[in-house]
Amino acid sequence: MYAERELEAFVAVLDSGSVSLAAERLIRTQPSVSRQIASLERQVGAPLFRRMPNGMVTTYAGERLEPMARDLVRRGRRAREVMTGIVNEQRSFVASTPEMTSILVLAPFIAQGGAISDVMIATPAEAYDRLRTGADLAVTTSPPPSRLRGTRVMTLPLLCQMPESHPLAQGNHVELRELVSGPFLTSGRGSAAWAQIQQVAEGEGWSLEMASLGADAPIIQARSAAGNGPCVVVEPPRFGLVSRPLQHRGQGMRCALYASWERTHYAGDDIRRVVSELRDFTTVHVPGLYPEGTYPVYG
């Protein structure tokens, strides 16, 4: 079994490109880091780095060791955090989530005392993969796979946002048929908004050739404000846009925010309690992010 300090030295050299910078980062002496790398190389049975003019470069053995070393270092740190929390009776967890969910939901939850110690940013499609690499729970709009335990945190309405001067802004809602007949914007193919639009369009036989996909909500909202068409998001409006519920055949379109974790997680009951607290928090917090009277609440 490789020693944790040796693996930490290996990862620090990987990230900094030199033994001296790695030593500074770890608050160790340069000779001690060199000895730890040499010890690890003896255990592996092969060199892990080549010295090049621009710094230390991994060998084939170093490349193969890198993902395992990073995972072991991360798990070691997490184990210390967990045990400290148990001893001090202060349990906290790491969540994987898309960036906007982190900003709008999890950061305010943490500020109110929610038991989340850190966040790993991931796309909706990648959030569940982070449960294998350090995250305790995933909070995202993608439905969880059956291998996980999970629950719906809240239902989110799909919102059509555009400048107030846009013709679609004149009503109290926007029908999807009207939206797809002209240029519009939404987040990438992994987003819940795009998945809902695509599902309905396929069922109705509608073309989506007028759609333009962007990186995330702030960017497509900015493009909408610049006159590139309405956008479909779940986030609060920005840049002077007005917000209208998106409907299909008179029914509000929506997606869900889920929280999920591994069935065998050592603290499954504690995570379930944190998720219940998160659900109660979002029920009050999220509607308050939107201009008064513009957020349709679904059960």
Secondary structure, 3 states (H helix, E strand, C coil): CCCHHHHHHHHHHHHHCCHHHHHHHHCCCHHHHHHHHHHHHHHHCCCCEEEECCEEEECHHHHHHHHHHHHHHHHHHHHHHHHHHHHHCCCCEEEEECHHHHHHHHHHHHHCCCCEEEEEECCCCCHHHHHHCCCCEEEECCCCCCCEEEEEEEEEECEEEECCCCHHHHCCCEEHHHHHCCCEEEECCCCHHHHHHHHHHHHHCCCCCCEEEECCHHHHHHHHHCCCCCEEECCCCCCCCEEEEEEECCEECEEEEEEEEECCCCCHHHHHHHHHHHHHHHHHHCHHHCCCCCCCCCC
